[in-house]
Every structure is written in structure tokens, then in C-alpha cells.
Amino acid sequence: MNDLTPLPNHGLSWLEASGDHADIVLSTRVRLARNLQGHAFGPRARVNDREAVLRRFKESIGRSETLRGGTLLELPDVAERSRRLLLERRLVTRDLLGEDDTGPARGAAVHLSDHEPVTVMINEEDHLRVQSLVSGLRIEQAWRLVDRLDEELGRELPFAYHNEFGFLTSCPTNVGSGLRASVFMHLPGLVLTKEIGKVLQGLGQVGLTFRGLYGEGSEVVGNFFQVSNQTTLGKTEEDLVDHLDKIVRQVIQYELQARQVLLRDARQVTEDKIWRAYGLLRYARSLSFEELMNLLSGVRLGLSLKLLPGLRVYTLNKMMIFTQPAHLEQAAGRDLPPTESDAHRAAYVRRVLATEGDVSADDDPSAADETPAQP
Amino acid sequence: MPDMVCDNCGSSDAVVHLTQIVNNEMSTHRLCEKCAAEKGLEGAPEPVGFPLTDFLAQMGDVALDEADPPESGCPFCGLTFQDFRETGRLGCPQCYETFATHLRKLLRRIHGGVQHVGKVYLPPDPSASDMERRLDGLRRKLHRAVESEDFERAAELRDQIRSMEPA
């Protein structure tokens, strides 16, 4: 059985918060969907199709600069908790992991590069899903990474491609470029000033789509939103990417303006919210993941408004990853029922804030970053 | 607040609230955890994108205005148009030829465009026109790199183009 101990840092390079506007834009992701000629894909793929695709992919690894030296995980052989870790790091999707009771299908695999923030899912909805995940707003960089890998793979593997329809995909919503670029953003200003509805509606009018993290009822969790391109056919990849970048930068401006409004018209209330959130994170004994995300949102806003000296974006990013259930179980070395999980989460947050985010410490925002992945 | 039942299965309680805005119309769906997971929500990075099956259902008889799709379905994977309407998924590269007429209509509605203008993929035995199309794409990229003063990338692209152009 594979476990993830040889791969502690995968999916974590975005934590470093080094891209543009890294307080508002947590990460950028670009993925390309590709299928191989001569094989059924998605729900019509049979076992021999999937095995053939995986075999051909394996053969191409050695001839790809990006993939060489990385790690290929065949998911049916990966332990259950490690699979959930991969999911929590956004390195695989639920689709790839299959239904809970049956597990991943034969042939479902993921390749993790050891020198680029790029992963390849094999035998998900499409034969290959190439994905890059980078810090901050860096759409161009994320695109270049997958473009290069796509070129390398395209030389070795016969992609299913059509002069009219472009790269052929299982779902017609992905056909053509097969490109989905997404930006994960934090928009508390727009939510609190109740401007968010207008902005999100505007996205739809310019060919973009969004989703948030939703909890019970209709509340948005954590004021986090993912904005992506909706269309994939009829535009060049560069146009799709440039367009998303342009619109996201506008949204960032709206968010910054909304935050100024908060400071100008509701300073006391806003500051109080932020400090209460910090207080709870610093001292609570039990935190559900949803509550944590909401509190992190307040603190993230506080950091951005320079109200919480000594706290770094990297610390907040880290807290979003390592407080997820499988990560907590890995740290504890055993399964955790929900109430224990909530207690472990709170303990982790207290510990991290005491060592890295104690706002009574000296403020030195230019302190050098240590290496990521210190759970 | 009354309990909300999942829009998809109608049995479990809805815990995920999905709002989508497509072509100026906002639609809301409430899903239980299982149905949301099936659609790839719940913390997964994939945007849901488009409830294609709902869309196909709405298209209804419109799709059959044209000549009926081949009853026997795709000669390679056996997918029928009915299968496609139920799942929103095609089964193999051949499906795109088999159902081309109907797909064109659908793609125009989804994407606004039907002709791929992005990256050109070169098959193992490229024809002259494949090559030309690919070169066009590379020249476009080169132009863009020069405009944005990314001269390192421009040099890479220039080399690629040079190696492809006929001697």
C-alpha cells in the first residue's frame, strides 16, 4: 500500500503566497483535458481502455522533461487515508477516486511532478487531465506550465483531436481547447458591503462562472469564491487566459474599494469582527471546519487591512490545508471521530498561531520565508 | 427555516446551495452531499460548469428537428444520442463525427462558437495543411510574446517555427 510519507510537499507550493495579490487571490489553477485516439473515454471507457491509456502514459513519462523523476500513484493501490489527503490537497478529484464503496477504478492514477507544481490525473472523466496549481494571481505562468507539458505529451501520445471541434473531451462543455482556468479568491469586502451579487452576475455576462464554498443553508462559507472561464471552444487559449486575468483584476479592484468603504463607514464594527475572529482562533478548544473557514476569512481580511501585524498569509494558507480531516488524522496517527477532529483542529490552530501568528510579537513583514510544509 | 430537499434525488436533505448564471439567467440548485459529490462539488476544485443534462432536456425536441441521429449510435463505442442526453457525456472520439450535426447546435449554445481556433495538434503523420495551421498558431503566439516584451519566450517560439518551416 502506498502512503504519502514520501511526498510531504505535493500540492503545497501555492501556500508560499508569492504571487500577485496573494492576500486576495489564494491560487490559480489551469487544467487541460485530453483523450487518446482509439479508446472510449469517461463513462464508456472499459477496463482495457483505461489500462491501455495508463500504460501508454507510463511509457511517455521518461521522455517528458516535466514528468521525469516524479511519482505515479495508481489509486486502487493507495491507502484510503492517503487518497483523502490527495483530495484535500486538490491533487485529485472525487470523480477520480470513484464512489465511496467501490473506490477508484482500475487504471485511475495521478502523476505528481517533483520539480513543477503540475499534476496529471489519468482516467478521470477524460483520459488525461493536466493541471497546474500556483500561488496568487499567475494565470500566464500556470498556463505555460500545462502548455509545455501538453506539448511534451502530445509528441508521444496520439491525442483525439478534430479540425473543427479541437481537442475532444467526454463532456462537450470542455471541448476545443479543453482549458479550464480558475482563480480562487477571497472577497469579504464585496460580501460585507452586499455588492457581491452584482459582481457575480456580471461575471456571467462576460463568459465566466463562479462557485463558492457553501455550508448548510444558503450562507457562503469563508467568503471564498472560485472564478473560472466557462467557454472552451471558439477562442484561443491565450485569449481565454488573458480574459480571465483581466476580469479578475477588475474584481480585485472592486474588492479593494469595498474594503475601503468598510474602513471608512464601519471601521469599529469591522475591526471588532476581525479581532473576535482572531481571538477565537487563538483560544477556542473546538472548531468545525466550516467555523474555521469563516474565522480565517475575518483574520485574512484583518491581515490584508494591516490590522494584524506579525501574521503572514502563508500561515493562513497553511491553516486551510492541515486542518482538513485526513490531514488531522495523519498528524494524529489514527482515525478521528468528528468531535475529536474538531478538538484536534482547534489545537493545531492554537499551536500555529502561538508560534507563527502571535500578533503581539514584533512586526517584520519582510522576514524571510522558511520552507513550506511544516504541519 | 423549512428543511430543503435535494433537487436531484428528492430524498436527502440539501446541504449545498449552487447558484449558476448562464447567459444572463440565474438558476439555483440545492443538492444533498451525495448528489453534490457526484457533480464534483464539496470542496473539489472542479467548477460544476454547466448542468448539461438539464440543458439537453430543455433542448428537447429541438435537437430532433434536423435529421434524426443514427439510431444504432456510435459505431465505435455504441453510445446512443439518448445515452448522451441522459448523461451529458460522449463516449469516444468517434462520437463527435457520429453526432456532429446535433453537437454543432449544442456547442454553439454552450460556447457561442463552433470552430476551434486554439492550439493545433499535430498527429504523427501531419499533412501540409496541418503543419500550416500549426505554424499559424505558433506565429500568433510569437506575436503575442513580442508585444508583451517576453523576448525569451519569443526566441523559443522563433526556434520552434524555424525548425518546422520548409527548408
Interface residues (C-beta under 8 A of the other chain):
Chain A: R29 N35 Q37 G38 H39 A40 F41 G42 P43 R44 L87 E88 R90 T93 R94 D95 E125 D147 D150 G154 P158 F159 A160 Y161 H162 N163 E164 F165 G166 F167 L168 T169 S170 C171 P172 T173 N174 V175 G176 S177 L179 R180 S182 L200 Q201 L203 G204 Q205 G207 T209 F210 R211 L213 Y214 G215 E216 G217 S218 Q226 S228 Q230 T231 T232 L233 G234 K235 T236 E237 E238 L240
Chain B: M1 V15 V16 H17 L18 T19 Q20 I21 V22 N23 N24 M26 A37 G40 L41 E42 G43 A44 P45 E46 P47 V48 G49 F50 L52 F76 C77 G78 L79 T87 G88 R89 L90 G91 C92 P93 Y96 E97 L103 L106 L107 I110 H111 G112 G113 V114 Q115 H116 V117 G118 K119 Y121 L122 P123 P124 R133 G137 R140 K141 R144
